[in-house]
């Protein structure tokens, strides 16, 4: 999985196995449609508290899943913190959370605290 940030978009490119087992595809969102960008220190704990999900779920370890309503996507691991953001104006997807070693830098870049 890779997170790509440009001046206009954020893209989460999933590996083939994440797409298959997580029952989802790559996520691409316009930066202008992002809000509530934040760092989540314990992303698996937060993902576990969001209700029923479809996809790969290994409680307390790893999630590549979406909520039943398909409005939230989780690609999270207990190994790394996560970038979390709310999506506006993009169909049914309302929230994305993704674990990455670069989560803190991505949050700062998306909140305009550092340049990309």
Order of alpha helices (4+ residues) and beta strands (2+ residues): beta-beta-alpha-beta-beta-alpha-beta-beta-beta-beta-beta-alpha
